[in-house]
Amino acid sequence: MRLLIVGTLGGHISAAGQIALNKGAKVSHLDNVEGAMHALRSGQGADLVMIDVAQPVAKLLRAMSQERINTPVVACGLENDSDAAVAAIKAGAKEYIPLPPNAELIAAVLAAVTEEQSSVIFQDPIMGAVLKLADQIAPSDASVLITGESGTGKEVLARYLHEKSKRSDKQFVSVNCAAIPDNLLESELFGHEKGAFTGALARRIGKFEEANGGTLLLDEISEMDIRLQAKLLRAVQEREIDRVGGSQPVKVDIRLLATSNRDLERHVREGNFREDLYFRLNVFNLQLPPLRQRPADIKLLANHFAKKYAEANGVAERPLSDEAIARLQGHHWRGNVRELENTLHRAVLLASGDEIGVDAIILTGEQTTPVAQEAPPLRATPAPQPAAPPTPDTFQPASFDEPETAPAAPATPPTAAAPAQESKAGGDLVGRTVADVEQQLIINTLSHCLGNRTHAANILGISIRTLRNKLKAYSEDGVSVPPPGEADRATV
C-alpha cells in the first residue's frame, strides 16, 4: 500500500503518517499539488493520495483526470471546516477525514482501498484447483494469461499471483486496455517525453516504468488495437520500451500478467490479435470458472458481501434466510461474482427485520421500485380486467394490446416489497427516450431510499457526484426531486 500525503494536514502530518506506517503503508510526503503531480508522472506511483483541504484539491483532481491517473484521493481538514469538506467532495474526493487524525478512521480508509485486492474467497473444489495451480506458478517470472467470463474475478486473481510472487514487496500496476482510447493507450503504457504531442506538457512515465521491479497487469488485453500490439510484443520480448517522442530505449524489469474475457485463439484466427504476442503472453493460462459452475461458493460469497456492505453502510449485520440462500443458488449469475456482489449490496439496503429475507433479493433485471403512474397505452383499447398479482419469481410481460394498469402512488415511501412489481420489467419502456427512462429510474430509486443520496448512488452504480448533478438538472427542469435523507443533509 503506497500512500502519498500532500500538504501539512493542518500540522498533523507526522501523526497521520505514523498511523499509516503502523498499518503497513509506505508513506511519502510532498508539500504541494505541483510536487504531487510530478511524483505521479515520474513513476513514483501511489495507491491512495491524502491531501490537505488547504491545498487546491480541485486542481489536483483535474490534473489527475487530464493525465488519466486514477488513484483515489481523500481530503483531510479540521473538524469544523465543513465548507472545505463539502467543496472537496464536490471536486471528486472519495472521502473526507477530519483532523486531528483518528487511528481507526485512517485504518478503515486504508483498508477500504486495499480490501480484497488479493484475497480469494472460495470453497468449491473447482476453484480450489485453480488456486492450487496459481500457487505453483506464482513464484516464477513467467507471463500468465488469466481468462474467464466478465465478473469472475480475474484482477483479484492477478493480485493474488503478485502477493504470492517474489515481487510482492514491489508495486502492482494495472492498466485497463478497454477503458483507454487507442490513441492514448500507447503513452499510457510506455510514457511520453515533453512535447511529444499536443497536450504533453511534461515527461510522463508509463505503466511499464511505473511497474519496474514489480508486476504489470494488462487488463482486457483483447481490446488493444492490433497496431499497438507490435510495440507491446517488443516490450515483452526485449524487456525494454520506447517512450513516445523518446530517442533512447528504457530497460524494464517486470512480471507481466494479462486478462481477457474473450476467446483469444479465435481473435488470432480472425486476424484481430497477433499470434506471436498471444504465445508470449500465454506461457501459463489460468481459466476462472463462472460462478454457476462453483455452486459451493455462492453461500460463502453471499455471506461475505452481506457483512461487507452492512459495515460500509452503517447498518446492522443480518444473516441471510434459508429462502434467500435458495433463491441465490437457483440463479444463473450471468454477471458472475460481480453480479452477486451488487445483488447483496441491494439486499443489505432493502432488508428489514432480523434477517435478509427473500423479498430483499432483487436479481439483475428485476424492478426495485413500483412505477408511480400508469404507462400511456400504445393504442386505444378497452380497460383491462384486474388480474391476480404475480409472484416474485414469475415474469409476466405486459401485453401490447392491453397495457397493465400501474398501481397508484403509495402514501408512504416504498419498502422492500418491490419484487411484486416485476411484471413491469419493461412493458412501459417502448416509445420512451433513454433520458426519460433514466430519470424515472433515478427518481424512483431515490424515493425508495427515503432521499438518501449515498444509498441511491450505490444501488444505481454511479458516483454520488454524478447523482447530485443529475438531480440538480432535474430540479432546474421543474421535476420534483425527493429531499435529502437525514444522512445526506450535512453534505448537500
RALINWO-V914166 format. One record per backbone hydrogen bond with DSSP energy under -1.0 kcal/mol. CO is the residue of the C=O (numbers start at 0). NH is the residue of the N-H. If there is no record, write none. Layout:
co	nh
CO	NH
CO	NH
//
This chain:
co	nh
0	25
1	46
1	47
2	27
3	49
4	29
5	51
7	12
8	11
11	15
12	16
13	17
14	18
15	19
16	20
17	21
18	22
19	24
20	23
25	2
27	4
29	6
31	35
32	36
33	37
34	38
35	39
36	40
37	41
38	43
40	204
47	3
48	73
49	5
50	75
51	54
54	56
55	59
56	60
57	61
58	62
59	63
60	64
61	65
62	66
63	68
64	67
71	48
72	93
73	50
74	96
75	52
76	98
77	80
79	81
80	84
81	85
82	86
83	87
84	88
85	89
86	90
87	92
94	74
96	76
98	78
101	105
102	106
103	107
104	108
105	109
106	110
107	111
108	112
109	113
110	114
113	116
123	127
124	128
125	129
126	130
127	131
128	132
129	133
130	134
131	135
132	136
133	137
136	139
142	283
143	257
144	285
145	259
146	287
148	151
150	337
152	156
153	157
154	158
155	159
156	160
157	161
158	162
159	163
161	164
164	167
166	169
170	214
172	216
174	218
180	183
180	184
183	187
184	188
185	189
186	190
187	206
188	207
190	243
191	203
192	195
196	199
198	200
199	194
203	191
205	209
206	210
208	211
210	213
213	254
214	172
215	256
216	174
217	258
218	176
219	222
220	223
224	228
227	231
228	232
229	233
230	234
231	235
232	236
233	237
234	238
238	251
240	249
242	245
243	192
249	240
252	212
254	215
255	143
256	217
257	145
258	220
259	147
261	263
262	266
263	267
264	268
265	269
266	271
267	270
273	277
274	278
275	279
276	280
277	281
283	144
285	146
289	292
290	293
293	296
294	297
296	300
297	301
298	302
299	303
300	304
301	305
302	306
303	307
304	308
305	309
306	310
307	311
308	312
309	314
318	355
320	324
321	325
322	326
323	327
324	328
325	329
327	330
332	335
334	338
335	339
336	340
337	341
338	342
339	343
340	344
341	345
342	346
343	347
344	348
345	349
346	350
355	320
356	359
357	360
359	361
362	365
390	393
416	419
417	420
418	421
420	423
421	424
423	425
425	428
428	431
432	436
433	437
434	438
435	439
436	440
437	441
438	442
439	443
440	444
441	445
442	446
443	447
444	448
445	450
446	449
448	451
450	484
451	455
452	456
453	457
454	458
455	459
456	460
456	461
462	466
463	467
464	468
465	469
466	470
467	471
468	472
469	473
470	474
471	475
472	476
473	478
474	477
484	487
484	488
487	490
//
